């Protein structure tokens, strides 16, 4: 941590809780397809891409769709999600998130986003923290979903840093594994038993604010 020159943050569950809006949109889609989608089912979608998320949802419902129809369903879900988040404000930032970002800025640490979200820029702007980021690597800029380390390696490259100079902040197991695979120190956000591979686990970024 003392040698950290770059900080790479996941979005959902680390800086803001948009997970509830994703869940509502996926649940609405499942209901339209004729089956229910529980919060327990939704746990399987944490940290995975939109394409894989739909595949999991269809598997749960026992439904098969061709690629064209899957593309239409993903777009439908995303449109509902965007409707849910368009009124999001800075009040929805998780406790300590903005304070910690400002602290890192003051310490001269470069900051990047490393998220599977394809709506990250609009969300960061809604939360009034977009200007605090030196680099943004979101779902539109990567081909491989976590636990592949691509998103974090691209973030480090964008910051002009080596992987070992960066610290990753993640709340999902797939993200923690991606950070470790990238050769980075990983701080897990959540419960230690859920993130055993993380180097350190805290309840939230507020614990790191000095």
PALUM-466821 format. One line per 3 residues: number of its first residue (from 0); their letters; for each residue x, y, z of N, C-alpha, C. Coordinates in nm, 4 decimals, always signed. Example, Ala and Ser with C-alpha at 12.3 -4.5 7.8 and 13.67 -1.06 7.14 Angstrom:
residues 2
0	as	+1.3190/-0.5690/+0.7800/+1.2300/-0.4500/+0.7800/+1.3200/-0.3300/+0.7800 | +1.2850/-0.2250/+0.7080/+1.3670/-0.1060/+0.7140/+1.2900/+0.0030/+0.7870
END
This chain:
residues 210
0	xxx	+0.0829/-0.1208/+0.0000/+0.0000/+0.0000/+0.0000/+0.0867/+0.1264/+0.0000 | +0.1963/+0.1230/+0.0755/+0.2817/+0.2413/+0.0853/+0.3445/+0.2756/-0.0503 | +0.3681/+0.1715/-0.1326/+0.4320/+0.1928/-0.2624/+0.3299/+0.2216/-0.3728
3	xxx	+0.2021/+0.2319/-0.3375/+0.0971/+0.2504/-0.4380/+0.1125/+0.3806/-0.5149 | +0.1156/+0.3669/-0.6464/+0.1179/+0.4841/-0.7339/-0.0130/+0.4972/-0.8118 | -0.0856/+0.3847/-0.8209/-0.2127/+0.3847/-0.8924/-0.3187/+0.3073/-0.8167
6	xxx	-0.4401/+0.3577/-0.8186/-0.5539/+0.2912/-0.7541/-0.6580/+0.2635/-0.8617 | -0.7005/+0.1368/-0.8709/-0.7969/+0.0968/-0.9735/-0.9232/+0.0448/-0.9057 | -1.0339/+0.1109/-0.9324/-1.1595/+0.0802/-0.8644/-1.2608/+0.0120/-0.9543
9	xxx	-1.3216/-0.0931/-0.9024/-1.4434/-0.1443/-0.9620/-1.5515/-0.0412/-0.9285 | -1.6630/-0.0465/-0.9985/-1.7693/+0.0525/-0.9762/-1.8778/+0.0013/-0.8820 | -1.9511/-0.0989/-0.9279/-2.0635/-0.1508/-0.8492/-2.0154/-0.2182/-0.7211
12	xxx	-2.0707/-0.1751/-0.6085/-2.0370/-0.2367/-0.4812/-1.9118/-0.1822/-0.4164 | -1.8392/-0.0968/-0.4879/-1.7174/-0.0363/-0.4329/-1.7362/+0.1144/-0.4160 | -1.7773/+0.1798/-0.5239/-1.8000/+0.3249/-0.5195/-1.9482/+0.3584/-0.5038
15	xxx	-2.0326/+0.2753/-0.5621/-2.1763/+0.3008/-0.5594/-2.2490/+0.1672/-0.5668 | -2.3710/+0.1645/-0.5172/-2.4480/+0.0414/-0.5248/-2.5494/+0.0517/-0.6381 | -2.5036/+0.0240/-0.7599/-2.5978/+0.0188/-0.8718/-2.6488/-0.1237/-0.8904
18	xxx	-2.5960/-0.2152/-0.8083/-2.6349/-0.3561/-0.8210/-2.7861/-0.3733/-0.8074 | -2.8473/-0.2929/-0.7211/-2.9920/-0.3068/-0.6998/-3.0693/-0.2727/-0.8271 | -3.0154/-0.1773/-0.9062/-3.0825/-0.1394/-1.0298/-3.0636/-0.2466/-1.1373
21	xxx	-2.9430/-0.3068/-1.1400/-2.9209/-0.4195/-1.2306/-3.0185/-0.5320/-1.1968 | -3.0313/-0.5602/-1.0680/-3.1195/-0.6696/-1.0255/-3.2639/-0.6427/-1.0676 | -3.3104/-0.5210/-1.0458/-3.4480/-0.4875/-1.0825/-3.4712/-0.5043/-1.2329
24	xxx	-3.3697/-0.4668/-1.3130/-3.3835/-0.4787/-1.4579/-3.3801/-0.6255/-1.5023 | -3.2879/-0.7040/-1.4437/-3.2824/-0.8469/-1.4783/-3.4109/-0.9180/-1.4334 | -3.4598/-0.8818/-1.3161/-3.5832/-0.9433/-1.2636/-3.7021/-0.9117/-1.3555
27	xxx	-3.7077/-0.7876/-1.4015/-3.8150/-0.7469/-1.4928/-3.8083/-0.8285/-1.6224 | -3.6857/-0.8506/-1.6714/-3.6687/-0.9294/-1.7927/-3.7125/-1.0742/-1.7708 | -3.6690/-1.1319/-1.6587/-3.7069/-1.2704/-1.6274/-3.8587/-1.2832/-1.6194
30	xxx	-3.9221/-1.1878/-1.5519/-4.0672/-1.1913/-1.5390/-4.1361/-1.1851/-1.6758 | -4.0798/-1.1035/-1.7656/-4.1365/-1.0933/-1.9008/-4.1218/-1.2250/-1.9765 | -4.0153/-1.2993/-1.9418/-3.9900/-1.4284/-2.0076/-4.0662/-1.5423/-1.9394
33	xxx	-4.1359/-1.5090/-1.8279/-4.2239/-1.6067/-1.7658/-4.1696/-1.6824/-1.6468 | -4.0623/-1.6307/-1.5842/-4.0123/-1.6959/-1.4625/-3.9615/-1.5907/-1.3648 | -3.9430/-1.6326/-1.2397/-3.8963/-1.5391/-1.1374/-3.7440/-1.5440/-1.1278
36	xxx	-3.6882/-1.4368/-1.0766/-3.5429/-1.4247/-1.0629/-3.5159/-1.3650/-0.9254 | -3.4645/-1.4485/-0.8346/-3.4480/-1.4068/-0.6953/-3.3159/-1.3341/-0.6713 | -3.3046/-1.2724/-0.5533/-3.1789/-1.2066/-0.5158/-3.0671/-1.3093/-0.5023
39	xxx	-3.1022/-1.4309/-0.4615/-3.0024/-1.5384/-0.4530/-2.9520/-1.5737/-0.5922 | -3.0439/-1.5806/-0.6897/-3.0038/-1.6052/-0.8293/-2.9098/-1.4950/-0.8774 | -2.9402/-1.3732/-0.8375/-2.8649/-1.2562/-0.8827/-2.7185/-1.2594/-0.8382
42	xxx	-2.6895/-1.3316/-0.7302/-2.5512/-1.3417/-0.6818/-2.4594/-1.3997/-0.7896 | -2.5148/-1.4854/-0.8755/-2.4351/-1.5482/-0.9815/-2.3907/-1.4488/-1.0884 | -2.4560/-1.3317/-1.0909/-2.4262/-1.2319/-1.1941/-2.3198/-1.1313/-1.1516
45	xxx	-2.2799/-1.1359/-1.0254/-2.1848/-1.0368/-0.9732/-2.0502/-1.0459/-1.0448 | -2.0075/-0.9332/-1.0995/-1.8748/-0.9255/-1.1583/-1.8592/-0.9879/-1.2953 | -1.9695/-1.0363/-1.3557/-1.9570/-1.0973/-1.4881/-2.0166/-1.0062/-1.5948
48	xxx	-1.9815/-1.0301/-1.7192/-2.0233/-0.9436/-1.8290/-2.1740/-0.9517/-1.8536 | -2.2236/-0.8550/-1.9307/-2.3663/-0.8516/-1.9635/-2.4057/-0.9738/-2.0471 | -2.3165/-1.0138/-2.1381/-2.3438/-1.1306/-2.2226/-2.3581/-1.2564/-2.1369
51	xxx	-2.2618/-1.2765/-2.0488/-2.2658/-1.3954/-1.9625/-2.3817/-1.3869/-1.8634 | -2.4128/-1.2672/-1.8168/-2.5246/-1.2488/-1.7232/-2.6553/-1.2971/-1.7845 | -2.6779/-1.2610/-1.9104/-2.8013/-1.3052/-1.9775/-2.8002/-1.4571/-1.9949
54	xxx	-2.6851/-1.5124/-2.0289/-2.6760/-1.6577/-2.0457/-2.7140/-1.7287/-1.9155 | -2.6637/-1.6764/-1.8027/-2.6949/-1.7359/-1.6720/-2.8450/-1.7243/-1.6436 | -2.9012/-1.6063/-1.6709/-3.0437/-1.5849/-1.6470/-3.1279/-1.6819/-1.7292
57	xxx	-3.0917/-1.7005/-1.8549/-3.1663/-1.7927/-1.9408/-3.1508/-1.9373/-1.8939 | -3.0320/-1.9711/-1.8437/-3.0103/-2.1054/-1.7887/-3.1009/-2.1285/-1.6678 | -3.1123/-2.0278/-1.5825/-3.1980/-2.0380/-1.4645/-3.3440/-2.0587/-1.5060
60	xxx	-3.3848/-1.9900/-1.6128/-3.5224/-2.0020/-1.6606/-3.5460/-2.1220/-1.7499 | -3.4359/-2.1930/-1.7838/-3.4499/-2.3080/-1.8727/-3.4946/-2.2686/-2.0116 | -3.4461/-2.1527/-2.0573/-3.4898/-2.0975/-2.1860/-3.3697/-2.0856/-2.2804
63	xxx	-3.3924/-2.1146/-2.4082/-3.2885/-2.0983/-2.5095/-3.3311/-1.9917/-2.6091 | -3.2370/-1.9034/-2.6434/-3.2628/-1.7978/-2.7418/-3.1437/-1.7906/-2.8368 | -3.1694/-1.7576/-2.9627/-3.0572/-1.7433/-3.0560/-2.9848/-1.6114/-3.0286
66	xxx	-2.8714/-1.5943/-3.0943/-2.7862/-1.4781/-3.0656/-2.8568/-1.3457/-3.0943 | -2.9335/-1.3410/-3.2008/-3.0053/-1.2177/-3.2358/-3.1045/-1.1797/-3.1265 | -3.1790/-1.2783/-3.0774/-3.2767/-1.2534/-2.9715/-3.2065/-1.2186/-2.8403
69	xxx	-3.0931/-1.2838/-2.8135/-3.0168/-1.2504/-2.6922/-2.9704/-1.1051/-2.6963 | -2.9266/-1.0605/-2.8130/-2.8831/-0.9215/-2.8285/-2.9988/-0.8260/-2.7996 | -3.1167/-0.8603/-2.8492/-3.2355/-0.7765/-2.8254/-3.2718/-0.7736/-2.6768
72	xxx	-3.2614/-0.8879/-2.6097/-3.2936/-0.8953/-2.4671/-3.1939/-0.8159/-2.3833 | -3.0659/-0.8227/-2.4209/-2.9641/-0.7452/-2.3473/-2.9910/-0.5959/-2.3595 | -3.0296/-0.5537/-2.4810/-3.0586/-0.4121/-2.5030/-3.1818/-0.3694/-2.4231
75	xxx	-3.2813/-0.4551/-2.4202/-3.4030/-0.4266/-2.3443/-3.3712/-0.4093/-2.1961 | -3.2917/-0.5040/-2.1425/-3.2534/-0.4967/-2.0011/-3.1745/-0.3691/-1.9737 | -3.0820/-0.3362/-2.0627/-2.9986/-0.2192/-2.0401/-3.0790/-0.0901/-2.0446
78	xxx	-3.1778/-0.0850/-2.1325/-3.2636/+0.0339/-2.1395/-3.3421/+0.0532/-2.0097 | -3.3902/-0.0575/-1.9530/-3.4599/-0.0484/-1.8240/-3.3632/-0.0019/-1.7157 | -3.2418/-0.0581/-1.7172/-3.1394/-0.0197/-1.6189/-3.1088/+0.1297/-1.6289
81	xxx	-3.0918/+0.1801/-1.7508/-3.0612/+0.3224/-1.7701/-3.1750/+0.4108/-1.7192 | -3.2966/+0.3628/-1.7362/-3.4116/+0.4362/-1.6829/-3.4040/+0.4437/-1.5310 | -3.3655/+0.3319/-1.4692/-3.3560/+0.3266/-1.3227/-3.2472/+0.4200/-1.2691
84	xxx	-3.1332/+0.4290/-1.3413/-3.0185/+0.5043/-1.2857/-3.0119/+0.6506/-1.3290 | -3.0987/+0.6931/-1.4207/-3.0814/+0.8285/-1.4741/-3.1026/+0.9375/-1.3695 | -3.1754/+0.9053/-1.2630/-3.1982/+1.0036/-1.1579/-3.1020/+0.9871/-1.0408
87	xxx	-2.9991/+0.9049/-1.0606/-2.9009/+0.8825/-0.9549/-2.8246/+1.0118/-0.9235 | -2.7940/+1.0346/-0.7963/-2.7204/+1.1537/-0.7553/-2.6024/+1.1145/-0.6672 | -2.5212/+1.2129/-0.6308/-2.4040/+1.1885/-0.5464/-2.4424/+1.1308/-0.4104
90	xxx	-2.5677/+1.1456/-0.3724/-2.6138/+1.0905/-0.2445/-2.6042/+0.9375/-0.2425 | -2.5962/+0.8766/-0.3601/-2.5925/+0.7306/-0.3684/-2.4503/+0.6730/-0.3680 | -2.3506/+0.7601/-0.3574/-2.2137/+0.7121/-0.3389/-2.2056/+0.6352/-0.2078
93	xxx	-2.1307/+0.5264/-0.2067/-2.1146/+0.4506/-0.0836/-2.0316/+0.5310/+0.0168 | -2.0534/+0.5037/+0.1432/-1.9893/+0.5772/+0.2520/-1.8379/+0.5823/+0.2360 | -1.7834/+0.7035/+0.2391/-1.6387/+0.7227/+0.2338/-1.5785/+0.7210/+0.0948
96	xxx	-1.6575/+0.6896/-0.0086/-1.6023/+0.6743/-0.1443/-1.5385/+0.8034/-0.1960 | -1.6132/+0.9133/-0.1930/-1.5580/+1.0383/-0.2463/-1.4436/+1.0889/-0.1595 | -1.4580/+1.0734/-0.0287/-1.3519/+1.1174/+0.0631/-1.2222/+1.0424/+0.0356
99	xxx	-1.2331/+0.9134/+0.0085/-1.1127/+0.8338/-0.0167/-1.0493/+0.8711/-0.1507 | -1.1320/+0.8943/-0.2519/-1.0801/+0.9375/-0.3825/-1.0059/+1.0705/-0.3693 | -1.0638/+1.1622/-0.2949/-0.9997/+1.2928/-0.2745/-0.8689/+1.2782/-0.1963
102	xxx	-0.8679/+1.1878/-0.1003/-0.7477/+1.1607/-0.0219/-0.6348/+1.1097/-0.1125 | -0.6676/+1.0157/-0.2005/-0.5684/+0.9619/-0.2931/-0.5164/+1.0708/-0.3861 | -0.6056/+1.1553/-0.4349/-0.5656/+1.2668/-0.5216/-0.4640/+1.3555/-0.4510
105	xxx	-0.4934/+1.3838/-0.3250/-0.4058/+1.4709/-0.2460/-0.2679/+1.4070/-0.2265 | -0.2662/+1.2739/-0.2214/-0.1409/+1.2014/-0.2016/-0.0658/+1.1781/-0.3330 | -0.1241/+1.2228/-0.4440/-0.0572/+1.2096/-0.5732/-0.0742/+1.0741/-0.6395
108	xxx	-0.1696/+0.9955/-0.5909/-0.1965/+0.8635/-0.6493/-0.2851/+0.8809/-0.7729 | -0.2488/+0.8134/-0.8823/-0.3311/+0.8173/-1.0032/-0.4502/+0.7231/-0.9854 | -0.5644/+0.7618/-1.0398/-0.6882/+0.6870/-1.0177/-0.7501/+0.6417/-1.1492
111	xxx	-0.7881/+0.5136/-1.1542/-0.8555/+0.4594/-1.2720/-0.9781/+0.3798/-1.2306 | -1.0718/+0.3704/-1.3225/-1.1836/+0.2780/-1.3055/-1.1496/+0.1518/-1.3829 | -1.1878/+0.0365/-1.3287/-1.1699/-0.0911/-1.3977/-1.2975/-0.1706/-1.3819
114	xxx	-1.3954/-0.1440/-1.4674/-1.5297/-0.1987/-1.4475/-1.5850/-0.2644/-1.5732 | -1.6655/-0.3676/-1.5531/-1.7331/-0.4343/-1.6649/-1.8506/-0.3510/-1.7165 | -1.8908/-0.2506/-1.6396/-2.0051/-0.1678/-1.6777/-1.9799/-0.0951/-1.8089
117	xxx	-2.0814/-0.0920/-1.8941/-2.0722/-0.0168/-2.0193/-2.1378/+0.1207/-2.0053 | -2.1830/+0.1504/-1.8842/-2.2482/+0.2799/-1.8569/-2.1695/+0.3605/-1.7545 | -2.0419/+0.3222/-1.7347/-1.9634/+0.3797/-1.6258/-1.9484/+0.5308/-1.6349
120	xxx	-1.9225/+0.5828/-1.7541/-1.8993/+0.7270/-1.7680/-2.0215/+0.8065/-1.7237 | -2.1395/+0.7660/-1.7697/-2.2608/+0.8397/-1.7322/-2.2876/+0.8295/-1.5830 | -2.2572/+0.7134/-1.5238/-2.2777/+0.6966/-1.3796/-2.1820/+0.7860/-1.3012
123	xxx	-2.0545/+0.7867/-1.3403/-1.9563/+0.8705/-1.2702/-1.9931/+1.0183/-1.2784 | -2.0467/+1.0582/-1.3922/-2.0888/+1.1985/-1.4075/-2.2092/+1.2287/-1.3186 | -2.3033/+1.1342/-1.3118/-2.4200/+1.1530/-1.2249/-2.3791/+1.1642/-1.0788
126	xxx	-2.2733/+1.0907/-1.0416/-2.2257/+1.0891/-0.9030/-2.1321/+1.2054/-0.8720 | -2.1002/+1.2857/-0.9761/-2.0134/+1.4031/-0.9614/-1.8709/+1.3657/-0.9170 | -1.8201/+1.2512/-0.9690/-1.6816/+1.2136/-0.9374/-1.6014/+1.1844/-1.0650
129	xxx	-1.6600/+1.2079/-1.1801/-1.5944/+1.1783/-1.3074/-1.4571/+1.2455/-1.3179 | -1.4486/+1.3704/-1.2746/-1.3240/+1.4475/-1.2880/-1.2116/+1.3984/-1.1975 | -1.2412/+1.3081/-1.1041/-1.1377/+1.2571/-1.0140/-1.0584/+1.1420/-1.0766
132	xxx	-1.1038/+1.0939/-1.1938/-1.0396/+0.9789/-1.2572/-0.9423/+1.0204/-1.3665 | -0.8228/+0.9603/-1.3630/-0.7209/+0.9852/-1.4656/-0.7402/+0.8931/-1.5854 | -0.8060/+0.7810/-1.5633/-0.8291/+0.6819/-1.6685/-0.9589/+0.6086/-1.6381
135	xxx	-1.0303/+0.5715/-1.7432/-1.1541/+0.4938/-1.7259/-1.1519/+0.3772/-1.8240 | -1.1422/+0.2572/-1.7693/-1.1520/+0.1360/-1.8508/-1.2841/+0.0699/-1.8141 | -1.3780/+0.0722/-1.9079/-1.5097/+0.0139/-1.8838/-1.5344/-0.0983/-1.9835
138	xxx	-1.6521/-0.1557/-1.9772/-1.6838/-0.2730/-2.0574/-1.6667/-0.2569/-2.2069 | -1.6800/-0.1336/-2.2571/-1.6665/-0.1106/-2.4012/-1.5210/-0.1187/-2.4468 | -1.4268/-0.1189/-2.3532/-1.2837/-0.1144/-2.3890/-1.2112/-0.2470/-2.3697
141	xxx	-1.2829/-0.3490/-2.3252/-1.2185/-0.4790/-2.3019/-1.2938/-0.5908/-2.3729 | -1.2208/-0.6956/-2.4060/-1.2818/-0.8102/-2.4731/-1.3105/-0.9239/-2.3754 | -1.2284/-0.9336/-2.2711/-1.2399/-1.0465/-2.1783/-1.2899/-1.0007/-2.0417
144	xxx	-1.3926/-1.0674/-1.9925/-1.4510/-1.0324/-1.8632/-1.3659/-1.0866/-1.7483 | -1.3760/-1.0243/-1.6327/-1.3136/-1.0769/-1.5119/-1.3671/-1.2185/-1.4878 | -1.2875/-1.3134/-1.4451/-1.1564/-1.3006/-1.3793/-1.0351/-1.2840/-1.4709
147	xxx	-1.0562/-1.2649/-1.6009/-0.9429/-1.2305/-1.6860/-0.8888/-1.0947/-1.6407 | -0.7559/-1.0786/-1.6341/-0.6981/-0.9543/-1.5812/-0.6947/-0.8372/-1.6794 | -0.7484/-0.8559/-1.8008/-0.7358/-0.7536/-1.9049/-0.7741/-0.6133/-1.8589
150	xxx	-0.8880/-0.6002/-1.7922/-0.9365/-0.4671/-1.7539/-0.8371/-0.3947/-1.6628 | -0.7750/-0.4682/-1.5711/-0.6812/-0.4051/-1.4780/-0.5458/-0.3777/-1.5427 | -0.5035/-0.4657/-1.6321/-0.3772/-0.4434/-1.7043/-0.3893/-0.3208/-1.7950
153	xxx	-0.5053/-0.3044/-1.8578/-0.5275/-0.1871/-1.9426/-0.5327/-0.0594/-1.8588 | -0.5911/-0.0702/-1.7395/-0.5980/+0.0462/-1.6509/-0.4579/+0.0894/-1.6093 | -0.3733/-0.0062/-1.5716/-0.2352/+0.0256/-1.5325/-0.1605/+0.0887/-1.6489
156	xxx	-0.1775/+0.0300/-1.7672/-0.1126/+0.0840/-1.8871/-0.1586/+0.2269/-1.9137 | -0.2890/+0.2501/-1.8984/-0.3440/+0.3833/-1.9202/-0.2912/+0.4866/-1.8223 | -0.2580/+0.4403/-1.7030/-0.2015/+0.5295/-1.6007/-0.0504/+0.5456/-1.6169
159	xxx	+0.0081/+0.4646/-1.7071/+0.1527/+0.4687/-1.7264/+0.2286/+0.4021/-1.6135 | +0.1676/+0.2997/-1.5518/+0.2274/+0.2336/-1.4356/+0.2436/+0.0838/-1.4588 | +0.3326/+0.0231/-1.3793/+0.3480/-0.1221/-1.3806/+0.2402/-0.1823/-1.2908
162	xxx	+0.1979/-0.3044/-1.3200/+0.0951/-0.3689/-1.2378/+0.1292/-0.3694/-1.0884 | +0.2542/-0.3950/-1.0544/+0.2920/-0.4041/-0.9133/+0.2829/-0.2691/-0.8413 | +0.2685/-0.1615/-0.9169/+0.2557/-0.0278/-0.8564/+0.1101/+0.0088/-0.8297
165	xxx	+0.0181/-0.0821/-0.8673/-0.1252/-0.0522/-0.8569/-0.1957/-0.1364/-0.7510 | -0.2981/-0.0771/-0.6918/-0.3836/-0.1466/-0.5957/-0.5249/-0.1503/-0.6536 | -0.5849/-0.2679/-0.6482/-0.7211/-0.2882/-0.6990/-0.8206/-0.2918/-0.5833
168	xxx	-0.9377/-0.2311/-0.6038/-1.0453/-0.2308/-0.5034/-1.1649/-0.3012/-0.5650 | -1.2027/-0.4156/-0.5075/-1.3044/-0.5033/-0.5672/-1.3979/-0.5623/-0.4627 | -1.5241/-0.5826/-0.5023/-1.6197/-0.6462/-0.4105/-1.6615/-0.7849/-0.4570
171	xxx	-1.6182/-0.8253/-0.5763/-1.6602/-0.9548/-0.6316/-1.5422/-1.0505/-0.6420 | -1.5712/-1.1781/-0.6223/-1.4680/-1.2809/-0.6292/-1.3970/-1.2800/-0.7646 | -1.4736/-1.2659/-0.8734/-1.4138/-1.2636/-1.0070/-1.3170/-1.1465/-1.0215
174	xxx	-1.3520/-1.0337/-0.9624/-1.2668/-0.9157/-0.9695/-1.1394/-0.9310/-0.8881 | -1.1525/-0.9920/-0.7712/-1.0350/-1.0172/-0.6872/-0.9377/-1.1087/-0.7613 | -0.9895/-1.2137/-0.8220/-0.9052/-1.3069/-0.8970/-0.8391/-1.2373/-1.0161
177	xxx	-0.9123/-1.1464/-1.0790/-0.8566/-1.0710/-1.1921/-0.7423/-0.9816/-1.1459 | -0.7616/-0.9166/-1.0322/-0.6574/-0.8298/-0.9777/-0.5308/-0.9066/-0.9429 | -0.5479/-1.0230/-0.8815/-0.4328/-1.1072/-0.8449/-0.3628/-1.1586/-0.9706
180	xxx	-0.4424/-1.1978/-1.0723/-0.3861/-1.2471/-1.1981/-0.3075/-1.1375/-1.2698 | -0.3459/-1.0117/-1.2451/-0.2747/-0.8983/-1.3053/-0.1456/-0.8659/-1.2313 | -0.1261/-0.9307/-1.1162/-0.0061/-0.9055/-1.0373/-0.0173/-0.7839/-0.9479
183	xxx	-0.1381/-0.7537/-0.9045/-0.1634/-0.6350/-0.8230/-0.2045/-0.6714/-0.6803 | -0.1844/-0.5772/-0.5896/-0.2335/-0.5895/-0.4524/-0.3839/-0.5648/-0.4581 | -0.4618/-0.6474/-0.3908/-0.6073/-0.6345/-0.4001/-0.6715/-0.6135/-0.2630
186	xxx	-0.7502/-0.5080/-0.2543/-0.8301/-0.4821/-0.1344/-0.9737/-0.5220/-0.1649 | -1.0242/-0.6175/-0.0901/-1.1610/-0.6624/-0.1076/-1.2567/-0.5773/-0.0262 | -1.3715/-0.5506/-0.0821/-1.4758/-0.4747/-0.0127/-1.5887/-0.5721/+0.0183
189	xxx	-1.6081/-0.6028/+0.1457/-1.7131/-0.6978/+0.1816/-1.6717/-0.7896/+0.2938 | -1.7064/-0.9167/+0.2808/-1.6791/-1.0157/+0.3850/-1.5571/-1.0999/+0.3481 | -1.4687/-1.1210/+0.4474/-1.3453/-1.1959/+0.4250/-1.3721/-1.3359/+0.3687
192	xxx	-1.4752/-1.4034/+0.4197/-1.5018/-1.5405/+0.3742/-1.5460/-1.5462/+0.2283 | -1.5994/-1.4340/+0.1773/-1.6419/-1.4294/+0.0375/-1.5294/-1.3906/-0.0582 | -1.4220/-1.3338/-0.0017/-1.3111/-1.2837/-0.0839/-1.1777/-1.3343/-0.0286
195	xxx	-1.1617/-1.4672/-0.0202/-1.0438/-1.5224/+0.0458/-0.9113/-1.4899/-0.0218 | -0.9127/-1.4618/-0.1526/-0.7868/-1.4349/-0.2223/-0.7400/-1.2897/-0.2098 | -0.8236/-1.2027/-0.1561/-0.7846/-1.0617/-0.1410/-0.6721/-1.0480/-0.0387
198	xxx	-0.5842/-0.9503/-0.0617/-0.4730/-0.9272/+0.0309/-0.5209/-0.8630/+0.1612 | -0.6269/-0.7853/+0.1499/-0.6854/-0.7185/+0.2662/-0.8340/-0.7018/+0.2384 | -0.9165/-0.7126/+0.3411/-1.0615/-0.6954/+0.3230/-1.1135/-0.5925/+0.4227
201	xxx	-1.1933/-0.4984/+0.3723/-1.2567/-0.3975/+0.4579/-1.4064/-0.3943/+0.4269 | -1.4843/-0.3395/+0.5173/-1.6285/-0.3296/+0.4958/-1.6620/-0.2297/+0.3862 | -1.5827/-0.1236/+0.3773/-1.6069/-0.0192/+0.2785/-1.4889/+0.0748/+0.2733
204	xxx	-1.4879/+0.1625/+0.1739/-1.3760/+0.2559/+0.1580/-1.3638/+0.3513/+0.2763 | -1.4721/+0.3706/+0.3488/-1.4696/+0.4598/+0.4632/-1.3659/+0.4150/+0.5670 | -1.3366/+0.2855/+0.5698/-1.2366/+0.2349/+0.6661/-1.0954/+0.2791/+0.6308
207	xxx	-1.0763/+0.3217/+0.5074/-0.9423/+0.3601/+0.4599/-0.9189/+0.5106/+0.4643 | -1.0234/+0.5868/+0.4949/-1.0104/+0.7323/+0.5028/-0.9356/+0.7707/+0.6292 | -0.8329/+0.8528/+0.6142/-0.7511/+0.8931/+0.7296/-0.8133/+1.0155/+0.7985
END
